[in-house]
């Protein structure tokens, strides 16, 4: 599979990254640059929740969320986010391997719980799965 993120054509998508680890944030941002998506970044859970509180009408198409982030953890952020935006996918990308945390993440509303390191092909697959517009083709039947 070619990992050309520009093939995703996410020009009209807004992706939020909530991640306190600067190298991880840069990694996700670098992968998303060629897709055309607009990227909003938050280093703490509180910053993300404050953004949601102050921008209730702001469109968000997908959230990449870490679990261990300062002030408000990723599960609580997901719970708060999902109260208003039930249909927006939240991808929890974390190094935290606890089965209890994984269960809590899904209960809070996460669409995926993925352990780091997350390779580019996995990010590509998830973006395609949750954001790529599916083009329906019509096949005419022959008599």
C-alpha positions as CSV (number, residue, x, y, z in Angstrom):
1,X,0.0,0.0,0.0
2,X,1.3,3.4,-0.9
3,X,1.3,5.7,2.1
4,X,0.5,8.9,0.2
5,X,-1.7,10.8,2.7
6,X,-2.5,13.4,0.0
7,X,-4.6,10.7,-1.7
8,X,-7.0,10.9,1.3
9,X,-8.0,14.4,0.2
10,X,-9.3,15.5,3.6
11,X,-9.3,19.2,2.6
12,X,-12.7,19.8,4.2
13,X,-12.0,17.9,7.4
14,X,-11.0,19.2,10.8
15,X,-8.9,16.8,13.0
16,X,-8.2,17.6,16.6
17,X,-5.1,16.2,18.3
18,X,-5.0,16.1,22.1
19,X,-1.5,15.0,23.1
20,X,1.0,16.3,25.6
21,X,4.0,14.5,24.2
22,X,5.6,16.9,21.7
23,X,7.3,14.2,19.5
24,X,4.0,12.3,19.2
25,X,2.2,15.6,18.4
26,X,4.7,16.4,15.6
27,X,4.5,12.9,14.3
28,X,0.7,13.0,13.9
29,X,0.9,16.5,12.5
30,X,3.6,15.5,9.9
31,X,1.5,12.6,8.8
32,X,-1.6,14.8,8.4
33,X,0.1,17.7,6.6
34,X,-0.2,16.2,3.1
35,X,-3.8,15.1,3.6
36,X,-5.1,18.7,3.4
37,X,-7.0,18.4,6.7
38,X,-7.0,21.3,9.1
39,X,-5.3,20.3,12.4
40,X,-6.1,21.7,15.8
41,X,-3.7,20.8,18.6
42,X,-4.1,20.8,22.4
43,X,-1.5,19.7,24.9
44,X,-3.8,19.3,27.9
45,X,-7.2,17.9,28.5
46,X,-8.3,21.2,30.0
47,X,-7.3,23.2,26.9
48,X,-9.4,20.8,24.8
49,X,-12.4,21.0,27.1
50,X,-12.1,24.8,27.3
51,X,-12.0,25.0,23.5
52,X,-15.2,22.9,23.4
53,X,-16.9,25.1,26.0
54,X,-16.0,28.3,24.2
55,X,-16.6,27.0,20.6
56,X,-19.8,25.0,20.9
57,X,-20.5,25.3,17.2
58,X,-17.0,24.5,16.0
59,X,-17.0,21.6,13.6
60,X,-14.7,18.6,14.4
61,X,-14.6,15.6,12.2
62,X,-12.2,13.4,14.2
63,X,-10.2,13.4,17.4
64,X,-6.9,11.8,18.1
65,X,-6.7,11.5,21.9
66,X,-4.0,10.3,24.3
67,X,-5.0,8.9,27.6
68,X,-2.4,10.2,29.9
69,X,-2.7,14.0,29.3
70,X,-2.4,16.7,32.0
71,X,-5.3,18.2,34.0
72,X,-8.2,16.1,32.5
73,X,-7.4,12.6,31.2
74,X,-8.3,11.4,27.7
75,X,-11.3,9.3,29.0
76,X,-12.9,12.2,30.8
77,X,-12.2,14.4,27.7
78,X,-13.9,11.8,25.5
79,X,-16.9,11.6,27.9
80,X,-17.3,15.4,27.8
81,X,-16.8,15.6,24.0
82,X,-19.3,12.8,23.3
83,X,-22.1,14.5,25.3
84,X,-22.5,16.9,22.4
85,X,-20.9,15.1,19.5
86,X,-21.9,11.5,19.6
87,X,-21.2,10.8,16.0
88,X,-17.7,12.1,15.8
89,X,-15.0,9.4,16.0
90,X,-12.5,9.6,18.9
91,X,-9.3,7.5,18.4
92,X,-7.5,6.9,21.6
93,X,-3.8,6.4,20.8
94,X,-1.9,5.6,24.0
95,X,1.0,3.6,25.5
96,X,-1.3,2.7,28.5
97,X,-2.0,-1.0,28.2
98,X,-4.5,-1.5,31.1
99,X,-7.6,-3.6,30.1
100,X,-9.7,-1.6,32.5
101,X,-8.7,1.7,30.9
102,X,-9.4,0.2,27.5
103,X,-12.9,-0.8,28.6
104,X,-13.5,2.7,30.2
105,X,-12.3,4.3,26.9
106,X,-14.9,2.3,24.9
107,X,-17.6,3.1,27.4
108,X,-16.8,6.8,27.3
109,X,-17.3,6.7,23.5
110,X,-13.9,6.0,21.9
111,X,-14.2,4.4,18.4
112,X,-10.7,2.9,18.6
113,X,-8.2,2.1,21.4
114,X,-4.7,1.7,19.8
115,X,-1.4,1.1,21.6
116,X,1.6,3.2,20.7
117,X,3.7,3.1,18.7
118,X,1.3,3.7,15.9
119,X,2.8,3.2,12.5
120,X,1.9,5.4,9.5
121,X,0.0,2.7,7.7
122,X,-2.3,2.3,10.8
123,X,-2.9,6.1,10.9
124,X,-3.7,6.0,7.2
125,X,-6.1,3.1,7.6
126,X,-7.9,4.8,10.5
127,X,-8.2,8.2,8.6
128,X,-9.5,6.3,5.6
129,X,-11.9,4.3,7.7
130,X,-13.5,7.2,9.5
131,X,-13.1,10.2,7.2
132,X,-12.8,9.2,3.6
133,X,-16.0,9.7,1.6
134,X,-17.2,6.4,0.3
135,X,-18.0,6.8,-3.4
136,X,-20.9,4.5,-4.4
137,X,-20.6,3.1,-7.9
138,X,-23.6,2.0,-9.8
139,X,-23.2,-1.2,-11.8
140,X,-25.7,-1.7,-14.6
141,X,-26.8,-5.2,-15.0
142,X,-26.7,-6.8,-18.4
143,X,-29.7,-8.7,-19.7
